[in-house]
Amino acid sequence: MDQEPITTEKDEKENQEISDASKVCGISIRGFITLIIVITVCTMSLIKIEVKEPMYTLVGLTIGYYFGHSVHEKKK
């Protein structure tokens, strides 16, 4: 038997407060870090600074983590 845990309004309010606390400028920390890394690589390309392979890998990993985590949260 699968039983869903009983949550109260107090539990939901505490969870929302925790979620709200982990935001910067209205964006989740995860999203903020992803934006910073992507903007950095784009800026480096625009001002003709060579972007090495590890930086592209980092961008791919952070974008994958961001969207993978977003899909996982929606399924709950």
N, C-alpha and C positions, 0 to 999 in steps of 0.2 A: 504494500500500500504506500503510495506516494502522498504524503501530506505536506501541504504548503505551510511554511512557518507563519504563525499568527503575528501580524504587525499591527501596531497601534498608530494612532495619529502622531503620538509623541515620537515613536521610532522613525516615522516618515519625515517628520519635521527635523529631527537630528540629522538624518541622512542628507536632507536638502541643504542644511547648514554646512555640513562637511563638504558637499559638492560645491556650494557657492564659495567656500573659503579657498578652494583650490583653483582659483581663476585669476588671471592677470588681464586687466583692461577688458573684462567681460569674456575673455577667451580662456578655455581650459589650459592648464600648464602644458599638457601634451600638445595641444594645437599651437600654442605660443612658441614652443621650442621648434616645432616643425616649420612654422613660418620663418623664424629667425634663420634656420639652416638653409631653407630654400632661397630666401632673399639674399643671403650671403653668397651663395653660388651664382645666382643671377647677376648680382652686382659685380662679382669678380669677372664674370664673362663680359659684361658690358664695358668695364674699364680695362679690358684686355690683359687681365692677370691670368696666368695659366692655372687652370683648375686640374689638380692631380686626380688620379683614379680613386684614391680612398675617399675623397670628398663626394664624388658621385655615389659611391657605395653608401656613405653615411646618409645622403639625401634619400636614396631608395629605401634604406632601412627605416628611417624615421617616418616617411610617408606610409610605408607598409604597416608599421606599428600603429600609426594614428588611425588609419582606416580599418585595420584589422580589429583594433580595440573598439572603435565606434560600432562596428557591425556586431561584435560580441555583446556590447551593452544593450543594443536594441533587442536582442533575442531574449533577454531576461524577462 
